[in-house]
């Protein structure tokens, strides 16, 4: 259930949003040896896939940003482990098949004056396509701009397939 391109589909996510957003979990970890392994290991006996992972490190703590294939079940795992987390909404955009896909995406958002707070690639994008997770200042404007530019945006449903 991807969005964009020539489909012209109106959309509403299961979470009641007016854009195709994807949940990111921000896990707060002590900055110590093995902390990352402890979180990743919680998913090894499940069928929940880690779609993307990035670490923001500091001297005292680390923030692990994760996108998972089944956010509802992942939330239960985090709660059972008593891990301190927050959630953020991201846009996941398929990289266009061109010589400079990142340039195309960033140029489109710059033209619309949408700030990108941070971005990182997905390990494996929906349908095997390369994709980028974006945390932006204005989700509505970013969604409108990217769709108008012919980019394909993915929803949480695409990540679970």
N, C-alpha and C positions, 0 to 999 in steps of 0.2 A: 504494500500500500504506500508507494512512494508518491511524492507530490512534485509537480513541476512539469516542465516539458510541454507537450501539446495536449495533455489530457484535459485541462481546464476544469478540474474537479474542485468543488468546494470542499473544505475539510473542517473537521472538529475532532480533536483527540479524545480518547477515553477519559482524560482528566479534565475535560470541559474547556480546553483552551481553543483559541481561534487560530492556532498555528501548529505545525507539526513539530512538536518539541520532544526531546529525549531527556530523561532524567540522568543526572550525574550524581553519584554519591561522593561526598567529601568526607573522608575518614581521617580523624585526627589521631596521630600515632606518636608515641614517645620516640625520640630519635635514638634508637638503640639497635644493635645487631639482631637481626631475625624478625623485626617487627613487620616488615613487608611480607616475609614468608608466612607469618602467622595469619595474616589476612587472606592471602592467596590460597593457602591450604584449606581454608573454610569452604572453598568452592570445589575442591578436587573430587569430592565424593558425590557431587550433585551434577545435574546436566545444565547448570547455569554457566554460560560461557562469559569470560571476561572479554568484552568487545574492545575496550581501550583502557589504558592505565597510564597515569603520569604522576610524578612525585614532585611536590614543592617542598624543598628541604630548608631547614634553618638549624641553628645550633641546638635549640631546645626541643623542637618538635618537627614533625613532618605532616604534610597534608597529602593524602593519597586520593587522587581523583580517579573514579572508576565509572565506566559505563558497562552495564551488565545486560545479558540477554533476557532476563526475567526480573525486572526491578521489584515486583511485589514480593517474590520469594526471597530475593536478596535482602530486602528490608527486614524480613523475619530473621534471617541469619545474623545480620548486624545487631538486631535487638537481642537475640539470644546470647550473643557474644558480649553484650553490654559495651559495644564499641561506640564512642561518641561520633555521630555523623550529622551532616546537614545534606540537604538536597539542593541542586541547582538545575535550571533548564538550559539545554543546549540546542543549537541547530546542528544537524548533521547533513552536510551537503556532499553530494557525489562529485568527485573531481572530474571535470570535463576531459574528454580525450583530445588534448591539444598539447602543444609544445610547452606552454606555460600555464598550467591550470591554476596554480596558486595566485599568479598575477591576475588572472581573469576574475577570480573570486574577490580578492582584496580590492581590485580596481572598482568593481561593481559596488562594494560596500563603501568605499571612499567617496564615490560619486554621490551616494545617498547620505553621506556624512554620518555613517554608522560606525561607532568605535568598536573595535574588536578587543575585548579584555584579555583573552587568551585563546589559543587554538592548538590542537594536537591531532595527529592522525589516528584513525581506527586501525587496530591490528588486522582485521579483515572486515571490510565494509559489507553492507547488505548486498546480496546477490553476487558476492565475490568482487564487487566494484570498489576501487579505492575511494575512500571518503575522509572527510575532515570534520572534526567536532569543533564548533565555534561557540564561545560564550561572548555575547554581544550586548551592547548597551540598550538597544531598542529592538526587541524581538519582532514586533509588528513590521517595522520599516525594513529590517533585514530580510524577513520572509517575503514581503511584497517585492522588494528589489531583486532578490535572487530568483524568485519565480518569474518575474517580468523579464529577467535576463535569460530565461530558459534553463536555469540550473535545476537539478533534481534534489529535493529535500526528502529526507527519510524520517519516519516516525518510529516510536518504540515497537510497533508491530513488525516493522521491517527487520529490526534487530533480532526478533525472536524466531524468525524463519530459518 
